[in-house]
C-alpha cells in the first residue's frame, strides 16, 4: 500500500531539496529526476525562486513537499520512481517545476517530491489554484491510490476497507455466491457492456435490478436484486461500486474497446513561446536543452520499436490496445474458472466434513433427539448435497485433489497472463507518451516560428 502526505515549505528551500537528493539515500543519485528545473539542488532552488518572482502572490509558501511511501518491499526502486513521476504528472498537470527522489535506505521504499508553489505556466500559486480549503491532500491520495491499482499495488481504501484489488479482482468476487456477490457480478458485467453512465443505469435496470440514483443526496446510488429485502448502497458493496468509481470503470472499459483513454497525458516538452522564456536567454537555453533530451528519448523509443512514421505509431497503438483487450478478456475468463473451482472445492470439503454426522443420523433411525443435537451440521449437509446434485447430476463426484490440481494450473496461467498484461500496459503508456510528445514538440516549433515571424514584422 502507498501512504501519502503533503506539506508546505516556507523556509530553507535549498536545504529541503538537498536533503531529498542525498546520494546515500538515492543510490548515489541514481533515483533522482527533475522536471523543468536543474538536477542540482542549489540551481533548482534558484530556478524555483526565479519563477516565483514572476508571480503576483504575496504568500509565504515557497514550495510543497509530497511524501509517498510504499509498504515494505512491495515495489522496486525503479517502479517507485516511475510511479512517483506519474503521480507528479497527474497531480501537478505539467504546470509546476519539481524534483523527485526515491529513498531506498529504509525498510520501506518511499518518494519525496518537492515542487515550486508557483506555476511556470500562469505564475499563479498552487495554494490559490489547487489547494483552496486545504483539500489538495485528498486529490493527492486519490491519484496515488489510482496509480497503485493500475500497477497492482495494494492501497488503503476509504475509509478502512480491504486492500485494493487488481483490475480483474474487482470483476470477480471470490467469496462465494451470496446475493452480494451476485449483485457485484451483475454490476461488473453491466459496466463492461455500457457506453456511458446513463447507459449503465438503463442496462442494470433491464436486468430486473432496482437502481436508485440520486446525485443530490449523500447516498448517491443503491441497488436491490429481485428477492433482496433491503437496498445495498454502492459503497457498502465495496469502494469500486460507488458512483464515481462506476463512471471511472466505464471509461476504463471504453478505453480498452476504443483505445481512447479520455485522460490527458502530460509530457516534459516545455512551451518556450511564452514571455518568460523569450525574455530570459538562460531559461530559454535550459528549456531547449530539456526539450532536446525529451526528443532524444522519443527518437530512442521509435527506433527501438522500429517505428518510422506517425502512421506506424498509430498502427502500433491500435494493435497494442487490441492485445490488451484480448488479455483482459482471457484473465476474466480464467478468474471465473478459478472461482468456480474454489466454490466446488469448498462444497466437496463441506460434504466430507458433514457426511459422517448425517450417516450417524440415518443409523439412529432418523432420531429426533439426534437431529436436534446435530441440527446445524445436518442442515449444512443437506444444503451441500442439493448444490452438488445440481453441479453433478450423475452423482459422480470428483476428488478435491483433482480440482485443486486444476485450480493450481489455472492460477499459474493467470500469473503468466498478468505479467503479460503489465508489459502491455507499460508499452501503452510509452506509446501514449510518444504520441503526445511528438504532437507537443511539433506544436512548440510552430508556436516559436509564429512568434518569431510576428516579431520580424
C-alpha angles and dihedrals in degrees: 000000000000122000117200136196136170130196136167126254112218100169143010092039093162092052092048092053091044090053096054090045093055105144091215089061099040103046092263092315096311092125099050128103137166139205122212092342141073122280088226110095096221094047091044091055090049091050090049089054092046091058090042090056089061093057125092098217123112097203124133097227113107099178144344126244120212121195120195117178126186126210112264112301094336090130136031119239089252091054092045096055091044091053090044092053091049089049091053092047095050096039097044096034093219093291103107134060114240146175119213125195128178114211117209100171095095133063089259120054110228142177129228117198120183114186134181113262089219121067118233088210101062102356091237120136126255088231090058101041104030110018108049107146091017093268100128090106090066092055090045093053092045092050092047092049091049091053092047091054091049089053096043094251121142119250137192105254124216114306107342107323133139123299117286119273130230117246096269094043093066089055095055125041110211098196102092134271104300119144088260090056091047091049092050091048091049091051092046091050092048093049089056090052098046130098095194141000092264089050088051091054091051094047097046091051090048087062091063091257115134110228121185114192116186109165092181093061131076089241098056102177137019136169139207127187124212107280094019113125101209136029118257117222114230092239091049089061089053140294092276091060097060117107099257092050093047088056091048093048091051088053090050092053091047086054089054091050101040106020090236107124100186091217130104118248111214119210133186095247106126121217101232095181094083120105096251092064095041092055096046117057091187093054091043091051091050091049093049091051090051090049092051090051089053092047089051089054089050093049091048091053092049094047093045090054092040093240113156105173145022089257091056090047090052091047091050090051093051092048092049092048088054092049090052092050091050095050093046089054090050092048092051091049092048092047089052090053091049091050092049092051091047090054092049093048089050091052093048092050090050090049091053092046099050101032095085089054091051091046087054090051091054092045089053088061091253090299113198090215092053090048092050091051092048101030097129095050093045092050091049092049093051091048091049092049090051092053093045091050089056091050096041109026090171087060092231102137120200120227120261089234093058092050091047091053090050091049092048090053091051092049089053089051090049091051091051092048091047090057089051089050091053091051091050092048090050090051091048091054090051091049092049090048092048093049093049094042091052092048094047093046092053091047090050091054091049092049093049093048091047091051092048091049090050091051093051092052 
